[in-house]
């Protein structure tokens, strides 16, 4: 599902809301999750899961084409851990 499909589904299930308000709501939720993660905080949505940022230490990698050594810098990557309810739903 993409963002526009999510907005459409929420609009259909809540006909009393204007689509522009649903768009603003979804965009606000995503932007708050993004800003919290960019500042290093963890976001937990009960029953759905938790978003966090993991640190990957610097390492030496290899260029797959040439086989030469490449220094890979330290980086931070987004991480999602699904909640129990979501895991159970997916595994049914």
SVG drawing of the C-alpha trace seen along z (x, -y; Angstrom):
<svg xmlns="http://www.w3.org/2000/svg" viewBox="-20 -20 61 39">
<polyline fill="none" stroke="black" stroke-width="0.4" points="0.0,0.0 1.3,-3.4 0.5,-6.7 -2.2,-7.8 -3.9,-4.4 -3.8,-4.8 -5.4,-8.3 -8.1,-6.9 -8.9,-4.0 -9.2,-6.3 -11.3,-8.7 -13.7,-5.9 -14.0,-4.6 -14.6,-8.1 -17.0,-9.9 -17.5,-12.7 -13.9,-13.8 -12.7,-15.8 -10.0,-14.2 -7.7,-17.2 -7.9,-16.8 -7.1,-13.1 -4.1,-14.0 -2.9,-16.5 -3.3,-14.0 -1.4,-11.2 1.4,-13.7 1.6,-15.0 1.9,-11.5 4.7,-10.5 6.5,-13.8 6.4,-13.4 7.7,-9.9 10.5,-11.1 11.5,-14.0 11.5,-11.9 13.7,-9.3 16.1,-11.9 16.6,-13.2 17.4,-9.7 14.1,-9.0 12.1,-5.8 8.4,-5.7 6.1,-3.0 2.6,-2.4 1.0,0.1 -0.2,3.2 1.6,2.1 5.3,1.8 8.2,-0.4 10.4,-2.5 14.0,-3.3 17.4,-4.2 20.3,-1.7 23.9,-2.7 26.1,-0.8 29.8,-1.1 32.4,-1.9 33.8,1.1 35.9,2.2 33.8,3.5 34.6,4.8 33.6,3.4 31.8,6.3 32.9,5.4 36.7,4.9 37.2,6.7 39.0,3.7 38.7,2.6 36.3,-0.2 36.0,-2.1 32.3,-2.2 31.6,-5.1 29.5,-4.9 25.8,-5.4 22.4,-5.4 19.6,-3.3 15.9,-3.2 14.7,0.0 11.2,1.4 10.2,4.0 6.7,5.3 4.4,5.6 2.9,8.9 -0.6,8.1 0.9,7.3 3.1,10.4 0.1,12.6 -2.0,11.1 0.6,11.6 1.3,15.2 -2.4,16.3"/>
</svg>
